[in-house]
Amino acid sequence: MTQLKVYNFMGIRKYALVFSVVMLLVSSWSLYSQGLVLGLDFSGGTQIEVGYKQPADVGKLREKLEVAGFESPVVVHFGSETDVLIRMQGEPDQSLAERVYQVLQADGEEVELRRVDFVGPQIGEELRDDGGLGMLTALAIVMLYVAIRFQFKFSVAAVLALGHDVLITLGVFSLARLEFDLTVLAAILAVVGYSLNDTIVVSDRIRENFRKIRNTSAVEVINESLSQTLWRTINTSLTTLLVLLALFFIGGELIHNFAIALLVGVGIGTYSSIYVAATVMLAMNVDREDLLEPVEGELVDDLP
């Protein structure tokens, strides 16, 4: 049996810490200074679904609407290339759909107006607040779960790693001025679940090795634990990224930002599972005594 090669992950933890701090500062600055580009779900507006008999060029349709005086229309394929979804931000207007429909018919094209939806600003504000509350609740539940299953220091490390992933993903959307809507929020919640799963696997191995390996420093135990789970982490991340790349390139414009959020989140989540969570544990001086199970009739202090 070949001996496991142990990589010195924690040897560069200071560089990883600087990298994380820089990303967090840039993300925080962008979110504070320019915020997110909120989609129709959060800002309110009108959504119009139309159908063509021939494949529609969304670029030309977008240009046609802008020339007609409509400000920043979002035009994407919805399902097939003959189905088009048009989104207009602002106060819902009953006459807006009819005016858009007239512009689309101006060149004599046969267009079918299929559906018109309105999202008021009050509903959008409620969705935004409920989404933020849902994310905070998820993080609180995660912290409680990890504290019960492992130990308080592990729960703090897990939640900080998740917060790190969420903030950087939001920062990317803010810096790139990508639209943030309910699909992106769903992607971020999925990132929380993905990152948590990776962190739980690593934490479980760290706990097991702390109990099994004696007379060894915490850095060495964590390095061995990370090395043991390395290929599992790489395989999981690569297979997930392959699916997400397929969604990004051939999934259509409607889920483009959804795929971007997951790509960024999975990438940064894999990194944080290795460096952020483990670095926080070391900073909190996690040791073997934190994880020992008391043995009936035997004092923990008597264990070598």
C-alpha positions in Angstrom: 0.0 0.0 0.0 1.4 3.4 -1.0 1.8 5.9 1.7 -0.4 9.0 1.5 1.5 12.1 0.4 0.8 14.9 2.9 0.8 18.4 1.4 1.7 21.4 3.5 -1.5 23.4 2.9 -1.2 25.4 6.1 2.3 26.5 5.2 0.9 29.1 2.9 -2.1 30.0 5.0 -0.8 33.6 5.6 -0.8 34.2 1.8 -4.2 32.7 1.5 -5.4 35.0 4.3 -4.1 38.0 2.5 -5.8 36.9 -0.7 -9.1 36.4 1.1 -8.9 39.8 2.9 -8.2 41.6 -0.4 -11.1 39.9 -2.2 -13.4 40.6 0.8 -12.3 44.3 0.9 -12.8 44.8 -2.8 -16.2 43.0 -2.7 -17.3 45.1 0.3 -16.2 48.3 -1.3 -18.1 47.6 -4.5 -21.3 46.6 -2.7 -21.1 49.7 -0.5 -20.2 52.2 -3.3 -22.3 50.9 -6.2 -24.5 48.1 -4.8 -26.1 45.4 -6.9 -28.0 45.8 -10.2 -31.3 44.5 -9.0 -33.4 42.6 -11.4 -37.1 42.9 -12.1 -37.9 40.5 -9.2 -36.5 43.0 -6.7 -37.0 46.4 -8.3 -40.4 46.0 -9.9 -41.4 46.4 -13.5 -43.1 44.6 -16.4 -42.4 41.3 -18.0 -43.7 40.5 -21.5 -43.6 37.1 -23.2 -44.0 37.1 -27.0 -43.7 34.4 -29.7 -42.4 34.4 -33.3 -42.9 31.9 -36.1 -39.2 32.2 -37.1 -36.1 32.3 -34.8 -35.8 35.8 -33.3 -32.6 37.9 -33.1 -32.7 39.2 -29.5 -29.9 41.7 -30.3 -31.9 43.4 -33.0 -35.1 43.3 -30.9 -33.3 45.0 -28.1 -31.9 47.7 -30.4 -35.3 48.3 -31.9 -36.8 48.8 -28.5 -34.0 51.2 -27.5 -34.5 53.3 -30.7 -38.2 53.5 -29.9 -37.4 55.1 -26.5 -37.6 52.2 -24.1 -34.8 52.5 -21.5 -32.5 49.5 -20.9 -34.8 46.7 -22.0 -33.7 43.1 -21.2 -34.5 40.8 -24.1 -33.7 37.1 -23.9 -34.8 33.8 -25.4 -37.3 31.9 -23.3 -37.2 28.2 -24.0 -36.8 28.1 -27.8 -35.3 30.6 -30.2 -38.9 31.6 -31.2 -39.9 32.5 -27.7 -38.7 35.9 -26.4 -38.9 37.4 -22.9 -38.8 41.2 -22.5 -38.3 42.8 -19.1 -38.8 46.5 -18.4 -37.9 48.0 -15.0 -39.8 50.8 -13.4 -43.4 51.4 -12.3 -45.8 48.8 -13.9 -47.7 50.3 -16.7 -50.8 48.7 -18.3 -50.2 50.4 -21.6 -46.5 49.4 -21.8 -47.1 45.9 -23.2 -49.3 47.3 -25.9 -46.6 49.9 -26.9 -43.9 47.3 -26.9 -46.2 45.0 -29.0 -46.7 47.8 -31.6 -43.0 48.4 -31.9 -42.3 44.7 -32.5 -45.0 44.6 -35.2 -43.7 47.7 -36.9 -41.7 45.8 -39.6 -44.7 43.7 -40.5 -43.4 40.7 -38.5 -46.0 38.2 -37.1 -45.7 38.4 -33.3 -47.9 36.7 -30.7 -48.3 38.5 -27.4 -48.6 35.6 -24.9 -48.3 36.9 -21.4 -47.8 40.1 -19.5 -46.7 40.1 -15.8 -46.4 43.0 -13.4 -44.2 43.2 -10.3 -44.8 46.2 -8.2 -42.0 47.9 -6.3 -43.5 47.0 -2.9 -43.6 43.3 -3.9 -40.0 43.6 -5.2 -38.9 45.1 -1.9 -40.6 42.4 0.1 -38.9 39.7 -2.1 -35.5 41.4 -1.5 -36.0 41.6 2.3 -37.3 38.1 2.5 -34.4 36.8 0.4 -31.9 38.5 2.7 -33.6 37.2 5.8 -33.7 33.7 4.4 -29.9 33.8 3.8 -29.2 35.0 7.3 -31.5 32.3 8.7 -29.7 29.6 6.7 -26.3 30.7 8.1 -27.7 30.7 11.6 -29.1 27.2 11.2 -25.7 26.0 9.7 -23.9 27.4 12.7 -26.2 25.6 15.1 -26.0 22.3 13.2 -22.2 22.3 13.0 -21.9 23.3 16.7 -24.1 20.3 17.7 -22.4 17.8 15.3 -18.8 18.9 15.9 -17.8 21.7 18.2 -18.3 25.5 18.6 -14.9 26.4 17.0 -15.9 24.3 14.0 -19.2 26.1 13.7 -17.6 29.5 13.7 -15.1 28.4 11.0 -17.9 27.0 8.9 -20.1 30.1 9.1 -17.1 32.4 8.4 -16.2 30.3 5.3 -19.8 30.5 4.1 -20.0 34.2 4.7 -16.7 34.6 2.8 -18.1 32.7 -0.2 -21.4 34.6 -0.3 -19.8 38.1 0.0 -17.2 37.4 -2.7 -19.9 36.0 -5.1 -22.1 39.1 -4.4 -19.0 41.3 -5.0 -18.3 39.7 -8.4 -21.9 40.6 -9.4 -21.5 44.1 -8.1 -18.1 44.7 -9.9 -19.3 43.2 -13.2 -22.7 45.0 -13.0 -24.5 41.7 -13.6 -28.2 41.6 -12.9 -29.2 40.1 -9.5 -32.6 38.4 -9.5 -34.3 35.5 -7.8 -32.5 32.9 -9.9 -29.1 34.3 -8.7 -30.3 34.3 -5.1 -31.3 30.7 -5.5 -27.8 30.0 -6.9 -26.2 31.7 -3.9 -28.2 29.5 -1.5 -27.1 26.5 -3.5 -23.5 27.7 -3.1 -24.1 27.8 0.7 -25.2 24.1 0.6 -22.3 23.1 -1.6 -19.6 24.9 0.4 -21.1 23.5 3.7 -21.0 20.0 2.3 -17.3 20.4 1.6 -16.6 22.0 4.9 -18.4 19.2 6.8 -16.4 16.5 5.0 -13.1 18.2 5.9 -14.2 18.9 9.5 -15.2 15.3 10.0 -11.8 14.1 8.9 -10.1 16.7 11.1 -12.1 15.6 14.1 -11.3 11.9 13.4 -7.6 12.5 13.0 -7.4 14.7 16.2 -8.8 11.7 18.1 -6.7 9.1 16.3 -3.3 10.8 15.9 -1.4 11.7 19.1 1.6 13.8 19.9 1.1 15.8 16.7 0.6 19.5 16.2 -2.8 20.9 15.0 -1.1 22.1 11.8 0.1 18.6 11.0 -3.3 17.1 11.8 -5.1 19.6 9.5 -2.5 19.1 6.7 -3.0 15.3 6.8 -6.8 15.7 6.9 -6.8 18.0 3.9 -4.5 15.7 2.0 -6.8 12.8 2.7 -9.9 14.6 1.3 -8.0 16.4 -1.5 -9.0 14.1 -4.3 -12.5 13.9 -3.2 -12.7 17.7 -3.2 -11.1 18.0 -6.6 -13.3 15.3 -8.2 -16.5 16.8 -6.8 -15.5 20.3 -7.9 -14.5 19.3 -11.4 -17.6 17.3 -12.1 -19.8 20.1 -10.8 -17.9 22.7 -12.8 -18.4 20.6 -16.0 -22.1 20.8 -15.6 -22.1 24.5 -14.8 -19.9 25.2 -17.8 -22.5 23.4 -20.0 -25.2 25.6 -18.4 -23.2 28.7 -19.0 -22.4 28.1 -22.7 -25.5 26.3 -24.0 -28.1 26.9 -21.3 -29.4 30.2 -22.8 -29.4 33.8 -21.6 -32.2 33.2 -19.1 -30.0 31.2 -16.8 -26.7 32.9 -17.7 -26.3 34.8 -14.5 -27.5 31.8 -12.5 -24.6 29.7 -14.0 -22.1 32.5 -13.3 -23.1 32.7 -9.7 -22.7 29.0 -9.3 -19.3 28.9 -11.1 -17.9 31.7 -8.9 -19.5 30.2 -5.8 -18.3 26.6 -6.4 -14.8 27.8 -7.2 -14.4 30.1 -4.2 -16.3 27.5 -2.0 -13.7 24.8 -2.8 -10.9 27.3 -1.9 -12.6 28.3 1.4 -13.1 24.7 2.4 -9.4 24.1 2.2 -8.0 27.4 3.6 -10.6 29.6 5.2 -12.3 27.1 7.5 -9.0 25.4 8.5 -7.2 28.7 9.1 -10.0 29.9 11.3 -9.8 26.7 13.4 -6.1 27.2 13.9 -6.6 30.9 14.8 -9.1 29.7 17.5 -6.5 27.2 18.8 -8.4 24.1 18.1 -6.7 21.0 19.7 -7.3 17.4 20.6 -8.9 18.2 24.0 -11.7 20.1 22.2 -12.8 16.9 20.4 -12.1 14.1 22.8 -15.1 12.0 23.8 -15.2 11.3 27.6 -14.8 7.6 28.3 -16.9 6.2 31.1 -14.8 5.5 34.2 -11.7 7.2 32.7 -10.6 10.8 33.0 -9.9 12.7 29.8 -6.7 14.2 31.3 -5.3 10.7 31.9 -5.3 9.9 28.2 -1.8 10.2 26.7 
